[in-house]
C-alpha cells in the first residue's frame, strides 16, 4: 500500500471547505425616492437642455412610470441551497445551468484550498 494514501485521506478529512452563508431573509429593497438624482450618470450623460432643470443628473421616476420588465432586473438568481432543494422536474434549463456552475465553482475552490492556492 502506498504511504501517501493516509496523508491524502487526512487532507480530505481536514480540508477547509468554503461554506457560504445562506440567509432566508429577503434582501432589502434599495429603491430611490422619486425625484432623487441618480448618482454617477451626470458624468456620462449630456446636460439637460431644459433651462428649468439646472441639475445635470437625471432623477428617479415613480415606480409606475417604468416598464414592467425593469422590476425583473433586480430579481436575484436562485442560490445553490435553493437549487439543491428544487426538484429536477421543476427546474428550468437556466436553473440547471446555474446549479452546475455553482457546483463547479465550489469544487474549484475546494481543490484550490487543498492545493494551498
C-alpha positions in Angstrom: 0.0 0.0 0.0 1.2 3.5 -0.9 2.4 5.7 2.0 0.7 8.8 0.6 -2.8 7.3 1.0 -3.1 8.2 4.7 -1.7 11.6 4.0 -4.3 12.2 1.3 -7.1 10.9 3.5 -6.0 13.3 6.2 -6.0 16.2 3.8 -9.5 15.3 2.5 -10.9 14.9 6.0 -9.3 18.1 7.5 -9.6 20.3 4.4 -11.1 23.7 4.8 -14.3 23.8 2.8 -15.7 27.1 1.6 -19.0 27.4 3.2 -21.1 30.3 2.1 -23.7 31.6 4.5 -27.2 31.5 3.1 -29.9 33.6 4.6 -33.6 33.0 4.3 -34.3 36.7 5.0 -35.1 38.7 1.9 -32.7 41.3 0.7 -33.7 44.9 1.4 -35.1 46.9 -1.4 -32.9 49.8 -2.3 -35.4 51.8 -4.3 -34.8 55.5 -4.7 -37.5 58.0 -3.9 -39.0 59.7 -7.0 -37.1 62.9 -7.8 -33.8 61.8 -6.3 -30.9 62.5 -8.6 -29.3 59.3 -9.8 -25.6 59.5 -8.8 -22.9 58.7 -11.4 -24.9 59.3 -14.5 -24.2 63.0 -14.8 -20.7 62.3 -16.0 -21.8 60.1 -18.9 -25.0 61.8 -20.0 -25.1 65.2 -21.6 -26.5 68.1 -19.6 -30.3 68.8 -19.8 -31.3 71.3 -22.5 -34.3 72.3 -20.3 -33.5 75.7 -18.8 -35.8 75.0 -15.8 -33.7 71.9 -14.9 -30.4 73.2 -13.6 -29.2 69.8 -12.5 -27.1 67.6 -14.8 -28.0 64.4 -13.1 -31.2 62.5 -14.2 -33.7 61.9 -11.5 -35.6 58.7 -10.4 -39.2 58.4 -11.5 -42.1 56.9 -9.6 -42.2 53.1 -10.0 -45.4 53.2 -12.1 -43.6 55.2 -14.9 -41.1 52.4 -15.5 -41.9 49.4 -17.8 -42.8 46.2 -16.1 -39.5 44.5 -17.2 -37.4 46.9 -15.1 -38.7 45.3 -11.9 -37.4 41.9 -13.2 -33.9 43.2 -13.5 -33.5 43.3 -9.7 -34.5 39.7 -9.1 -31.6 37.7 -7.7 -30.8 34.3 -9.2 -31.5 31.3 -7.0 -28.8 30.3 -4.6 -27.1 26.9 -4.6 -29.1 25.9 -1.5 -32.4 26.6 -3.2 -31.3 24.8 -6.4 -30.3 21.8 -4.4 -33.8 21.6 -2.8 -35.5 22.1 -6.2 -37.0 19.1 -7.9 -35.4 18.3 -11.3 -38.8 18.3 -13.0 -39.5 21.9 -11.7 -36.1 23.3 -12.7 -35.7 25.2 -15.9 -32.7 25.0 -18.2 -31.3 28.2 -16.7 -31.7 26.8 -13.2 -29.9 23.6 -14.2 -27.1 25.5 -15.8 -26.7 27.8 -12.7 -26.6 24.7 -10.5 -23.8 23.2 -12.5 -21.9 26.5 -12.5 -22.2 26.9 -8.7 -21.2 23.3 -8.0 -18.2 23.6 -10.3 -17.2 26.8 -8.7 -17.3 25.2 -5.2 -15.3 22.3 -6.5 -12.6 24.6 -7.9 -12.5 26.5 -4.5 -12.1 23.2 -2.6 -9.4 21.9 -4.9 -7.5 25.2 -4.6 -7.8 25.0 -0.8 -6.3 21.5 -0.8 -3.5 22.6 -3.1 -2.8 25.7 -0.9 -3.5 28.2 -3.6 
